[in-house]
Structure formats: C-alpha cells, structure tokens
Amino acid sequence: MQQHITVVGALRIGSAIMGIIIAGIVALFLIGPGIIAQCVDGDGEALVILTAIAIPLMFFFVLFAVLDIVGGIGVLKRKNWARYLVMIHSVLDLFNFPIGTALGIYCIWVLAHGETARLFTQAAHE
C-alpha cells in the first residue's frame, strides 16, 4: 500500500499541474480574442464580457489545483488531514468523466483502505 499512497500523491500533484495548464488555456482562448477584438475593432465590450467569463473559470481551476498540491504533498508526508482532503476531492473528481472518474476511484480505493488508515495513524504517532 505504501507504493499506492505515493502514486496517489504524485497523481494529485500531476492533476494540479494539469489544472494550472487548463487555467492558462482558458485565459488564452477567452481573454485573448477579447484583446484582439479590442485592438482590431475597438470593441472593449467583448474584452469585458470574455474576461468576466474567464476569471471565475480560471479561479475555479487554480483553486482546485492548489487543493490538489496541498493534498498531494500532505499524502506524500502521510498527514491524516490530507487523506481526508484528497478523498473529498476524489469524490468530486468522479463527475469528471473519464479521466477524473478513474483518478477518483483509484484515490478513494487507496485512501479508504484499512491498511492505509493504519499507515497514516502510525505516521501521526511518530
């Protein structure tokens, strides 16, 4: 189970990196055309609307990425609070079909296992 716990921590950090990349892509594809529209047509309204859509989306992806990084590092350090954080986030990942679903199922399976709970409890007492 030790290896599975390490894999879960690494997958969570990798998922965070993907979330940050997605936030950048959202900025590029939503704010970028607004900037182009303002420069070409002088249409500042497009930039305002596209930015208003992009910022909440980017915030959402970055927030979950930060939680993934914190949870992944905490799991690697065998912190019990991180185990619960990652399990909660894994339940939310179940709705992100197909990759998030697979990631969520695997993380829940590893972190809800009885041996994993003992390993995290032992680490807390050391």
N, C-alpha and C positions, 0 to 999 in steps of 0.2 A: 504494500500500500504506500510505502514511502515514495516510490517512483511515481505512482499515480498522483500523489499530492504535489510533487514537484512539477509534473506535467500540467496539472490544473493551474498552478501559479504562473507557469510560463504561458499557457493559453490565455489566461486573463490579461497578462501584460501585452501579449500579441493582439488580443482583441481591442485593448485600449489604443494601441498604435493604429489599428485599422480605423477606429472611431475618430481619431485625430485627423487621419488622412481624409476620411469622408467629410469632416467639417471643412477642411480645406477645399475639397471638391465642390461642396455646397457654395462656399464663398466664390469660388472661381466661376461656377456656372450660373449663379444668381446675381451676384453683385457685379461681376464682370460685364455682362450685357447691359446692365443699367448704366455703368460708366461709359460704355461705348455709345449708348443711346444719347446720353447727355452731351458727349463730345461731338457726335455727328449731327444730331438733330436739335441739340439744345433742350432736350426733353428731360428736365430734372425730376419730373413726376415718376418716371419709370425707375430711376435710381432709388427714390424714396420707397416706393412700393416693394421693389425687389429686395432692398436692404431690410425692410420691415419683415419680410418673409424669411430671409436668410439668417438673421441674427438669432431668433428663437431656435431655429433648427440647429445652428452651429452650437448654441449654448447647450442644447439637449445632448448632442453628440460628445461635446467636450466634458460635460458633467458626468456622463456615464463612463467616459474614458478615464477620468480622474478616479472615480469609484473603482473601476477595474484595476488601475495601477495600485491604488492603496490596498485593495483586497488581494491582488496577486502577490504583492510584496509581503503582506501580512500572512498569507497562506504559506509562502516560502519560509517565513520565520516561525511558522506553527503557532500563530496567535489565534485564540479561540474566537475572538470577536470578528476576525477576518473570515473565518469559516462560515459564520452566520451571514456576514455581508455578501460573500460570494454565493452562498446558497440562495439568498433573496434575489440577487441579480440574475442568477441562473434560472430562476422561475420566470423572470421577465423575459429572458432570452428564449424561452420555449415558444413564444409567439413570433419569433424572428426566423421563419422557415426559409430554407432548410438548414443552413449552417448554424444559426443561433440555436435551433432546436437540438441539433446533435451536441453542440457545446454545452447547452443547458442540461441535457440528460446526463452527459458524462460527468459534469461537475457535481450535479446532485448525487449521482451514484457514488462518486468517490467520497464526497464530504459527508454524506449521510451514513456511510458505512460505520459499523460499530468499532472496527479496528482504528479507523481514522479518528473517531471521537476519543479513544484511549490515547492515541499518539498526541493529540492536541492537549489533552489533560495532563499527560506526563510532561510535555514541554512547558506547560504553565507552572508546574511544580519544581522545575529545575532551575 
